[in-house]
Amino acid sequence: MIQDLSAVFLIGLFSSFSHCYGMCGGFVVAYSVRMPAGSSVPAFRSWLPHLLYNGGRILTYTFLGAWFGLFGASLRILLHDYQAVVFLAAGVVMVLVGLDFAGWISVSMGKLPGYRSYIGWVRNLIQVVNYRNLFLYGLVLGFLPCGLVAIAAAQAAATGDPLLGMATMAVFGLGTMPAMTLLGFTAQKLSA
């Protein structure tokens, strides 16, 4: 299990410098450019916004990990080879997302129930950048559909255990944190 968690962490770490920058980078830049930067800001206060945003995101991933682990446990009871089903389902979802990105099919997110409310909530949270909103911003954005999160979720489901699923998704989120924090600091410095 430790090897699996190490691999999940490394996937989060290395992929976040490319995929996460393109997928979520705009969200990080959106709050970072509104944060004060410079030598007058104490070190802890310059780190805190990024810790809160990432903490919210990782908490959501951890919550999702419990659900995916529980889903895997349910499949284990129902099916003999449940891991194959989980990975097949995750593969189908990733292929559909890829075909949508390529423009070959259209998966309209705007037609999903609650999508407009979700987008409105994200917009409202970023209007006022404070500690509470940054944590909630990360918490809400942790639910964004993402291919990398789907991979981590499939691994969490494959554990067949809610606690191991939580650990899997939490470790994945921790792996993405350095890239997201570096991007936030860079945006802060450049905006100053």
Summary of the structure (lengths in Angstrom):
residues: 192
radius of gyration: 17.6
end to end distance: 44.1
largest distance: 60.4
contacts: 615
relative contact order: 0.25
helix: 82%
strand: 0%
